[in-house]
């Protein structure tokens, strides 16, 4: 059984209390682990895999394992910029609308804690 790590995320207007749980995968799959994002509205689990990018930074695919608040989207691409969070992006509706989202916050926490 692998370890599970927990981190509190910054409060946002859409969710005052958010946190993540990270369970790394220890086998030889392309999946780095399972990320669960807990917000005031829902808890959603994602498999996380890293993909190569030509930009300076790291790219991650978050594929839903459980239903979320956006039934139209099954996965999100998150870019974590090497220069800092001001260059991060996500293709979710929240990031498109507010230029910030729980997916970027979660991936930034995973990278910042050296869990990825």
N, C-alpha and C positions, 0 to 999 in steps of 0.2 A: 504494500500500500504506500502510495507516495504522500509526501507532506502537502499540507494546504496552508497557504499564506493569506493574510487578510490585511487590507489597507483601507482607511477612511478617505473618501474623495472630497474635494472642495464642495461646499454648499453652493447650489445654483438656485435661481428663481424657480425652476421647474421641479427641483427636489432639494429640500433643505438637509436631508439625511441620506447620504449615498456612501456605499462601500463596495469593495470588490473582494472576491475570494479567488485565489489562483491555485490550481492544482497542475503542476508540471507533469507531462507525460514522460515516462522513463524508458519506453521502448523505442524501436528504430523507425517510427512512422514519421511522416512529414509534419505532423501536428506537434506544436510545442507544448500545448496544454489546454486545459479547460478554464475559461474565465467566466465567473458569474458576477454580473453587475446588479447590485441591489439599490433600488431607488425607492422613493415614497410611493411610486405608482406600480412598480413591478420588479420582479427578479428574473433576469434572463441569462441563460448559460450559452456560451459561445465556444466553439473550438477555435484555437488561434494557431495560425501558421504564418511564417515569415516568407515574403517573396522578394526577389531582387528588384532593385530600382536603380535608375541612372542618376537620380537626384542624391545629394549628400544627406543621408539619413537612412531610415529603415522603414520598410513597408510591411504591413500585416493585414491578413485577411481574417475577419471575425465572422464565422459562419454560425448562425443560430442553431442551437440544439433544442431550445424551448421557445414557445411563443413569446412575442414581445409586444410593445405598444404600437408598433407599426407592422400591421399584417401584410403589407405589400412588399416588404424587404426581407430577404432571407439571409443576406450577408452584407458586410460593410468593409470597405478598404480604408485603412487608416495609415497615414504617413506621419512618422515621427521625425521631424527635421533635426539634423545634426547641430544646426545653429541655435536651436532653442524652440520653445513652444509657440512662438509667434509665427513659425513656418509650418506648423502642423496642419493637416487636413483630414477630413473624413467625408465620405460621400453620402452620409445620412441626411435626412431632412432637417434635423436640429442644427447641424453644422452649417448647412446651406442658409438657414434662416438667421442664426445667431453668431456664426463664426466660432462656436465652441460647442462641445457635446460630451456626453458621458463616455463615449468610445475613445475619444482622444485623451480625456482625463485618465481613463483606465489604462490605456497603453502607455501613456507617459509615466504612470505609477509603476507599471511592470518594468519598464526600461530603467527608470530612476532607482528602483530597488535591486537592479541587476537580476531580476527573476527571468528575464528574457535576454 
